[in-house]
Amino acid sequence: MVASDVYNIAKALSKEEFVKLYNMLRTDVNKNNLKIRNKLPEFSKKDALQYLLENHIKKNRTNRTR
């Protein structure tokens, strides 16, 4: 079953039944503790380059000289 099919069926429910369905779904989602990823903070190109230099490029160069 596809979510869009269920959505169309839910729209056809009476308001009372729709509220019941909503409460059941909300309870299930809360029980499963679905984690939604938080949006990452904005990074500039400078931040990205600095990260690469500090964490990858410098380490690789020191390993080559040994």
C-alpha positions, -999 to +999 in steps of 0.1 A: +000+000+000+012+035-008+009+066+014-009+086-013-036+059-015-041+060+022-042+098+021-070+097-004-090+073+017-084+093+048-098+124+031-130+106+024-136+099+061-160+119+082-144+145+104-150+123+135-133+093+120-105+114+106-097+127+141-097+091+154-073+080+127-051+110+133-049+102+171-040+065+163-013+075+139+002+101+163+002+075+191+020+050+168+046+075+157+053+085+193+057+049+204+082+043+176+102+074+185+109+082+149+139+106+147+138+133+121+172+146+112+178+181+122+189+205+095+226+210+095+240+245+102+250+266+072+287+261+063+307+283+040+333+271+015+359+285+039+346+264+067+346+233+045+382+239+033+393+245+069+378+212+080+394+193+052+428+209+059+426+201+096+412+166+095+423+150+063+450+168+043+474+175+071+471+140+085+477+124+051+508+145+044+524+137+078+519+100+072+536+102+038+567+119+052+574+092+077 
